[in-house]
Every structure is written in structure tokens, then in C-alpha cells.
Amino acid sequence: MTEPTRLWGARFRAAPAPELMALSRSDASHFRLAPYDLAASAAHARELVRAGILTAAEGETIAAALIELARDTATGTVRPNQGDEDVHTFLERALTERLGTLGGKLRAGRSRNDQAANDLKLYLRDVARRLAGHVMLLQQALVAQAEAHVATLAPGFTHLQPAQPVTFAHQLLAHAQTFARDVERLQDWDRRSARSPLGAAALAGSAIALRPDLSAAELGYDGPCENSIDAVGSRDHVAEFLFVAAMLSVHLSRLAEEVFLWSSRQFRWVELDDAYATGSSIMPQKKNADIAELTRGRASRLIGGLTAMLTALKGLPFAYNRDLAEDKRAAFEAVDTLDAVLPAMAGMLRTMRVNVDTLKRQSVEGFTLATEVADWLSRRGVPFSEAHEITGALVRHCEDRGIGLQDLADADLAAVDPRLTPEIRSCLTPEAAVAARSGHGGTAPERVREQLARLRELLVEQDSWAQAYDGPRG
């Protein structure tokens, strides 16, 4: 039987125990890093040519073999086996099977420590663009719905109680703004993560790979890390990525929670498309917002992954420690979760139907126009503290009579306070209420249209960032 490839062990008198290898071997999900490890290996081969470790001809042979290996791993022709401890072992084995001892030369001047840090960083920089694209699809769904409902009246809530009328577009765009910041966080994270760990080797730097700046440029980085110990011993870029992912998942969960409410029989604001809802195995009438429910539940995983990564880091001496291998488990789960929930949420939002008449009817329920009364009095010189009391008394009068503010007769107004004249009715409509909120960021339809225009411009800029990446892709 062929002995498994090992990148260590010559000083040991006994082979690794099966229990050790079972614990040490990477999870199968980690082998997704193969394209990034191969890209880094190609850059390292050129570094070894510069260092005189490889001849130009050997460098070309290795480069060609790496291209073939990248193709074969992508198609599944070449796969890891049980003897491969990790992605680095797997690819070195595959390379030496093709090139013999020449494949083993590629290990000079580097360590699994800088390889591991580099592979995950390249993966996350690539994936950040893909996730941004998913977020922008969700954004586009929200924008399309908002464009259709710029003037659709809806009740706005605070404390989950009716508060003031808003336009439904304004409510949708509140979510869109949070997602736009999530993409901005990815962009900001990427700026800090654009430093290559290659050349750091185990921790002290390499005595062979002396031009990490050139390798960094080849891999799409802005430059190499400034400190070799920091390069292999830090994972704050992973923790920060996990924070961005967790924050995004929280924003998704908040949107999911609103979809539950909007689609409930009690609210009836929206109806979900049948293709994006599920039923019950026992209750034939049910139509459930399972996408929203699963999204809300899976946010807990991303929050847990961030907590796990921070906990793993907090007590480590500053250099490489095997504890750092937890970075991949947390990062991959975050990426896989977002890859699943973002397209599903986008489809659900894109296809939902809005019940405009229901929203308009509910926009004035619960005395949502009360603030209009207080503002009307304030504009006529009544101190707002006093206007607030008058309005509260007016609401109480309505409750006692079982009517709404818009149903008040002249006598009702005068009975509460003589300053409540019939002219106040001009502001007691939901249309007037939203039109009055015409400051920047307000719910007035003209302000919402401007918000939409600015958001569309931002989405174009963010899409350009995602498409402009020149590092290796998976």
C-alpha cells in the first residue's frame, strides 16, 4: 500500500495514531480552497525561479502542471483521499504524482502557516464579491417593489403599535439602506484584508521567498503583510468578515420578521407567491413563509460563528497555533448560509404581491394621524407640550365615541378645545401626513423617489466594485 503523503514527521519514531489523524484531518468542506492554493502555488513557483531554487524550465513545467491540476480538481477528476490531511497535502501529493521529485521542490521557502492564512484570505476576498452580488439582487427586488409603491400608503409602527402613516416604499427602502451598508462593510473589510501573508513562512519570514511584494501583486493584493508573525498569527480579518456576515444575517432576520407580519391573516399586507411559500402536512389551508422563517433561524449560526472565532482568538500566544483552524469552519458556514438564504429572500420579495387597499385602510387605524393634530396646533402658536395634551384629549374623546380622528364633527373638535377649528381637517388624511414629511430622508413621495435614485446609483458603484476584482476566483 502506498504511504500517504505527509508534510511533516521525519523526526518522529512512530506513525501518527489514527485518533490523531481523525482529529487533525481537515473537514471535507475545507478542500474548496484548492483553487486558491493552486493560484498561490503558481505565484510561489515564480518566486522560486527568482530565487534560483527552480530553473526557468522547471518553473514552466510546474506552472503547466498546476494549470492541469486546477482543471482536474474543478471537474472532480482528481479528488482528495483519506490519507490527505488537508488541502496542502492533497495538492502536493497530486503534483508529485505527476512530476515526481520536481513537485516536492515547490515546498521550499513556504510553510502551511502562510499557505493556510493566504488560502482563506483569497477565498474570502473572492466570496465577498459573490455575496455582495447576492445582496444586490435582494436590493433590486426591494427597489422594484418600492418603485411600484412610492405613493402606496401604509401604517408605520413603533413598539409594534400604529404610529404614523408612511409610504410602503419608504418602509421597504429602510431595509434596503441597511443592506447597502452591509455591502459597504464588505468593501471596507476588503480594503483592510488586501495584504498577502505569503513570504511569512512559519512565522519569521522566508530565507528563500524574498519578494513577497511580487507574489502579492500577482494574487490581487495591495501588498504583503508588514510583519511575518502578524501575517500567520492574526485572524482579525476572519473575525471581521464574520461580523459583517452576522450583521447582514441580523438585517435579513429583521426583514424576515416583517414578512411574517405582512403576510399574516391579521395584517394581510402582502401575499407570497406560491413558489416561495410552503404548506402544512396536516393543515391543508396553511401557506407558510418558510423562507423567512429559515432565514431568521439561520442568523443564529452566523452570530454563533462570530462568537466562536473571537473566543478562539482571545487567549492565543501571538504566532501560529492550530486553534486558528477554527477560522475555516466558521467562515465556510457563514458563506454557505448566506449563499442559500440571500437568493431565496430575493425571490420571495421580488414575487410578493402587495394589497394596496388593505394598507391604505390600515394606514389611519390606531389614530396614526394624532401627530398631525399636534403639529397643526404647534404651527399656530400653541406650545407643543400643550398641543400634545390637547391631542391626547381628542384621541380619548374618539375612543369614548368609537370613532376615528377623520370622523370628528365640528362640535367634537370644539368640545375638546376651541382652537381645534374645522380647518384642521386639511391635515387629517394619510396623504397629507406623508406629504408633510418632506425633509431629506422623509416619507414624502418626492423624497422617496430621490432616495430611490441615489440608491440605484450606489448599487451601480457597488456592482462595479464586485466585478473589478483581479484576484483568483474559485
C-alpha positions in Angstrom: 0.0 0.0 0.0 1.3 3.5 -0.9 2.2 5.5 2.2 0.1 8.7 2.5 1.8 12.0 1.7 2.8 13.9 4.9 4.3 17.3 5.1 5.9 16.5 8.5 7.0 13.6 10.6 10.7 12.7 9.7 11.8 13.3 13.3 9.1 11.0 14.7 9.8 7.3 15.5 6.1 6.3 15.2 3.4 6.9 12.7 0.6 9.2 13.7 -2.1 7.4 15.7 -5.4 7.0 13.9 -7.1 9.1 16.6 -4.7 11.9 15.9 -5.2 11.9 12.2 -9.0 11.7 12.6 -8.9 14.9 14.7 -6.2 16.5 12.6 -7.7 15.9 9.1 -9.5 18.8 7.6 -13.2 18.7 7.1 -14.2 17.9 3.6 -15.5 21.4 3.1 -12.0 22.8 3.5 -11.0 21.3 0.2 -12.9 24.1 -1.5 -9.7 26.1 -1.0 -7.9 24.1 -3.8 -8.3 26.8 -6.5 -6.7 29.5 -4.2 -3.9 27.2 -3.0 -3.1 26.4 -6.7 -3.1 30.1 -7.6 -0.8 30.8 -4.7 1.4 27.9 -5.7 1.8 29.3 -9.2 2.9 32.6 -7.7 5.3 30.8 -5.4 6.8 28.8 -8.2 7.7 32.1 -9.9 9.2 33.3 -6.7 11.4 30.1 -6.5 12.6 30.8 -10.1 13.6 34.3 -9.0 15.4 32.7 -6.0 17.3 30.2 -8.2 15.6 27.2 -6.5 13.9 26.3 -9.7 15.3 26.7 -13.2 13.1 28.6 -15.7 12.3 25.3 -17.4 11.3 23.7 -14.1 9.1 26.7 -13.3 7.3 26.4 -16.6 6.8 22.6 -16.0 5.3 23.2 -12.6 3.2 26.1 -13.9 1.7 23.9 -16.6 1.1 21.1 -14.1 -0.7 23.4 -11.8 -3.0 24.6 -14.6 -3.8 21.0 -15.4 -4.4 20.2 -11.7 -6.7 23.2 -11.4 -8.8 21.9 -14.2 -8.8 18.4 -12.9 -9.8 19.4 -9.4 -12.5 21.7 -10.7 -14.1 18.8 -12.7 -13.6 16.3 -9.9 -11.2 14.2 -12.0 -8.7 14.5 -9.1 -10.0 14.3 -5.6 -8.6 14.2 -2.1 -8.4 10.8 -0.4 -8.5 9.7 3.3 -4.7 10.0 3.5 -4.7 13.7 2.7 -4.5 15.6 5.9 -5.5 18.9 4.3 -5.7 20.8 1.0 -2.0 21.4 1.0 -1.2 17.7 1.4 -3.7 16.8 -1.2 -2.3 19.1 -3.8 1.3 18.3 -3.1 0.5 14.6 -3.4 -1.3 15.2 -6.7 1.5 17.3 -8.0 4.3 14.9 -7.1 2.3 12.0 -8.7 2.6 14.0 -11.9 6.0 15.5 -11.6 7.9 13.2 -9.3 10.6 14.8 -7.1 10.2 18.1 -9.0 6.8 18.6 -7.4 8.4 18.4 -4.0 10.6 21.4 -4.8 7.6 23.7 -4.6 7.6 23.4 -0.8 10.8 25.3 -0.4 10.5 28.8 1.2 7.0 28.4 2.5 5.0 26.9 5.3 1.5 25.6 5.7 1.2 28.5 8.1 1.4 31.2 5.5 -0.4 29.0 3.0 -3.3 28.4 5.3 -3.7 32.1 6.1 -3.3 33.1 2.4 -5.8 30.5 1.0 -8.6 31.6 3.3 -7.9 35.2 2.7 -8.0 34.7 -1.1 -11.2 32.7 -0.7 -13.0 35.3 1.4 -11.9 38.2 -0.8 -13.4 36.3 -3.8 -16.5 35.2 -1.9 -17.1 38.8 -0.6 -17.9 39.8 -4.2 -20.2 36.9 -4.7 -22.1 37.7 -1.5 -22.3 41.4 -2.5 -23.9 40.2 -5.7 -26.5 38.2 -3.8 -27.2 41.2 -1.6 -27.6 43.4 -4.6 -30.2 41.0 -6.1 -32.1 41.4 -2.9 -31.7 45.1 -3.1 -33.0 45.1 -6.7 -36.1 43.2 -5.5 -36.7 45.8 -2.8 -36.1 48.6 -5.3 -38.6 47.2 -7.8 -41.2 46.8 -5.1 -40.5 50.3 -3.8 -40.8 51.8 -7.3 -44.3 50.3 -7.6 -45.4 51.6 -4.2 -43.9 55.1 -3.9 -47.4 56.5 -3.2 -48.9 53.4 -1.5 -50.0 54.5 2.0 -49.2 52.2 4.9 -49.2 52.3 8.7 -45.8 52.9 10.3 -45.1 51.3 13.6 -43.1 51.9 16.7 -43.2 49.3 19.5 -45.3 47.3 17.1 -48.1 49.8 17.6 -49.6 52.0 14.9 -47.7 55.3 14.9 -47.8 57.4 11.7 -48.7 56.9 8.1 -45.8 56.2 5.8 -45.5 55.1 2.2 -44.8 51.4 1.7 -41.8 52.2 -0.4 -40.3 54.1 2.5 -40.7 51.0 4.7 -39.1 48.8 2.0 -36.2 51.2 1.5 -35.5 51.2 5.2 -34.4 47.6 4.8 -32.6 48.5 1.5 -30.5 51.0 3.3 -29.2 48.5 5.8 -28.3 46.1 3.1 -26.4 48.8 1.2 -24.3 49.4 4.4 -23.7 45.7 4.6 -22.1 45.8 1.1 -20.1 48.9 2.2 -18.9 46.9 5.2 -17.7 44.2 2.8 -15.8 46.8 0.8 -14.3 48.3 3.9 -13.3 44.9 5.2 -11.7 44.1 1.8 -9.5 47.2 2.0 -8.0 46.0 5.3 -7.7 42.4 4.1 -5.8 43.2 0.9 -2.4 42.3 2.4 -0.7 39.0 1.4 0.6 36.6 4.1 2.9 34.8 1.6 6.5 35.1 2.4 5.9 34.9 6.2 6.6 31.1 6.1 6.2 29.6 9.6 6.5 32.9 11.4 9.9 34.6 10.9 9.7 35.2 7.2 11.3 33.2 4.4 15.0 33.0 3.6 14.1 32.0 0.1 11.0 33.8 -0.9 12.4 37.3 -0.6 10.0 39.2 -3.0 6.6 38.7 -1.4 5.6 42.0 -2.9 5.6 40.4 -6.4 3.6 37.4 -5.3 1.1 39.7 -3.6 0.6 41.7 -6.8 0.1 38.5 -8.8 -2.7 37.4 -6.4 -4.5 40.8 -6.5 -3.3 42.1 -3.1 -2.3 45.7 -2.5 1.0 44.4 -1.0 2.5 42.0 1.5 1.8 42.0 5.3 4.2 44.2 7.2 5.0 41.7 9.9 5.5 38.0 9.4 4.3 37.0 12.8 1.1 39.0 12.4 0.7 37.5 8.9 0.4 34.0 10.2 -0.9 34.6 13.7 -3.8 37.0 13.1 -7.3 36.2 12.1 -9.0 39.5 12.8 -9.8 39.7 9.1 -11.8 36.4 9.5 -13.5 37.7 12.7 -14.3 41.0 10.9 -15.7 39.1 7.9 -17.8 37.0 10.4 -19.1 40.2 12.0 -20.1 41.6 8.6 -21.8 38.3 7.8 -23.6 38.2 11.2 -24.7 41.8 10.8 -26.1 41.0 7.4 -27.9 38.0 8.8 -29.4 40.1 11.5 -30.7 42.6 8.9 -32.1 39.6 6.9 -33.8 38.3 10.1 -35.4 41.7 10.7 -36.8 41.8 7.2 -37.9 38.2 7.6 -39.8 39.1 10.8 -41.7 41.8 8.9 -42.6 39.5 6.1 -44.2 37.2 8.7 -46.3 40.0 9.9 -47.1 41.4 6.5 -48.2 38.0 5.1 -50.2 37.0 8.2 -54.0 36.8 8.1 -54.1 39.5 10.7 -52.1 42.0 8.6 -52.8 40.9 5.1 -50.5 43.5 3.6 -48.8 41.1 1.2 -49.4 37.7 -0.4 -46.4 35.5 -1.1 -46.1 33.8 -4.4 -46.9 30.0 -4.2 -43.4 29.2 -5.5 -41.8 30.9 -2.4 -44.1 29.5 0.3 -44.8 26.1 1.8 -47.7 24.3 3.3 -48.6 22.0 6.2 -48.5 18.2 6.3 -51.7 18.2 8.4 -53.5 21.5 7.8 -54.3 21.9 4.1 -55.2 25.6 4.3 -51.8 26.7 5.5 -49.4 28.9 3.5 -46.2 29.5 5.4 -43.4 32.0 4.9 -40.8 29.3 5.4 -38.1 31.2 3.6 -38.3 34.0 6.1 -38.5 31.5 9.0 -35.4 29.6 7.9 -33.6 32.9 7.3 -34.4 34.1 10.8 -33.3 30.8 12.3 -30.0 30.6 10.5 -29.0 34.0 11.6 -28.2 32.3 14.9 -25.5 30.3 13.2 -23.7 33.3 12.0 -23.8 35.1 15.3 -22.5 31.8 16.9 -19.7 31.6 14.4 -18.5 35.1 15.2 -18.6 34.3 18.9 -16.7 31.1 18.4 -13.9 32.9 16.4 -13.5 35.7 18.9 -13.3 33.1 21.7 -10.7 31.0 19.8 -8.5 34.1 19.3 -8.7 35.7 22.7 -6.1 33.7 24.6 -3.6 32.7 21.9 0.1 33.5 22.1 0.9 35.6 19.1 2.1 33.3 16.4 0.5 30.4 14.5 -1.5 28.0 16.7 -3.6 25.1 15.5 -6.6 26.7 17.2 -6.7 29.0 14.2 -8.0 26.2 12.1 -11.4 27.1 13.5 -11.4 30.1 11.2 -12.4 27.9 8.2 -15.2 26.1 9.9 -16.9 29.4 10.9 -16.2 31.2 7.7 -17.5 28.4 5.5 -20.7 28.0 7.4 -21.3 31.8 7.2 -20.7 31.8 3.4 -22.8 28.7 2.8 -25.7 30.0 4.9 -25.7 33.4 3.1 -25.4 31.7 -0.3 -28.6 29.8 0.5 -30.8 32.4 2.2 -30.0 35.6 0.1 -31.3 34.3 -3.3 -34.3 32.8 -1.6 -35.1 36.0 0.2 -34.6 38.0 -3.1 -37.1 35.7 -4.9 -39.6 35.9 -2.2 -39.5 39.7 -2.1 -39.5 40.1 -5.9 -42.6 38.0 -6.4 -44.8 39.0 -3.4 -48.0 40.9 -4.2 -48.9 44.0 -2.2 -52.5 44.6 -1.1 -52.6 48.3 -1.6 -56.2 48.8 -0.5 -55.6 47.0 2.8 -52.5 49.0 3.5 -54.3 52.3 2.9 -57.3 51.3 5.1 -54.9 50.4 7.9 -52.8 53.5 7.5 -55.2 55.5 9.6 -56.2 52.9 12.1 -55.0 53.3 15.7 -55.1 57.1 15.5 -52.0 57.4 13.3 -53.0 60.9 12.4 -52.7 62.2 16.0 -49.3 63.8 15.4 -50.8 65.8 12.6 -53.2 67.4 15.1 -50.3 68.3 17.5 -48.2 69.7 14.6 -51.2 71.7 13.3 -51.7 73.3 16.7 -48.0 73.9 17.1 -47.8 75.7 13.7 -50.5 78.1 15.1 -48.5 79.1 18.1 -49.7 76.6 20.6 -46.7 75.3 22.7 -46.1 71.7 21.7 -46.4 70.5 25.3 -49.9 71.9 25.4 -50.7 70.7 21.8 -49.7 67.2 22.9 -52.2 67.3 25.8 -55.0 68.6 23.6 -54.4 65.9 21.0 -54.4 63.2 23.7 -57.7 64.5 25.0 -59.0 64.4 21.4 -57.9 60.8 21.0 -59.6 59.9 24.3 -62.8 61.6 23.0 -62.7 59.5 19.9 -62.1 56.3 21.8 -65.1 57.1 24.1 -67.3 57.6 21.0 -65.8 54.7 18.9 -64.8 56.9 16.0 -61.6 57.9 14.3 -60.0 61.3 14.0 -61.1 61.6 10.4 -64.7 61.1 11.6 -64.8 64.1 14.0 -67.6 66.6 13.6 -67.1 70.3 14.2 -68.8 70.0 17.5 -66.5 67.2 18.6 -63.5 69.4 17.9 -64.8 72.4 19.7 -65.9 70.3 22.7 -62.3 69.2 23.3 -60.6 72.7 22.7 -61.9 75.8 20.8 -58.6 76.1 19.0 -59.4 72.9 17.1 -61.2 74.6 14.2 -62.6 72.8 11.1 -59.6 73.9 9.1 -57.7 71.1 10.8 -59.3 68.6 8.6 -57.0 69.5 5.8 -54.2 67.6 7.6 -56.3 64.7 8.8 -55.7 62.4 5.8 -52.8 59.9 5.3 -51.9 61.6 2.0 -51.4 65.0 3.8 -49.5 63.3 6.6 -46.9 61.7 4.3 -46.7 64.7 2.1 -45.8 66.9 5.1 -42.7 64.7 5.9 -40.8 66.3 3.0 -37.4 66.8 4.6 -34.4 64.8 3.5 -35.0 61.2 4.3 -38.7 61.7 5.0 -41.6 59.5 3.7 -43.0 62.1 1.3 -43.2 60.5 -2.2 -40.9 63.1 -3.8 -38.3 62.4 -1.1 -38.7 58.6 -1.6 -38.2 59.0 -5.4 -34.9 60.9 -4.7 -33.9 58.2 -2.2 -34.5 55.6 -4.9 -32.4 57.4 -7.4 -29.5 57.7 -5.0 -29.8 54.0 -4.1 -29.8 53.0 -7.7 -26.5 55.0 -8.2 -25.0 53.3 -5.2 -25.9 49.8 -6.4 -24.1 50.6 -9.7 -21.0 51.6 -7.8 -21.1 48.5 -5.6 -21.6 46.2 -8.6 -18.6 47.8 -10.2 -16.5 47.0 -7.1 -17.6 43.4 -7.2 -16.8 43.0 -10.9 -13.4 44.7 -10.8 -11.7 42.2 -8.5 -8.5 40.9 -10.1 -7.6 38.1 -7.7 -8.1 34.4 -8.2 -11.6 33.1 -8.4 -12.9 29.8 -7.3 
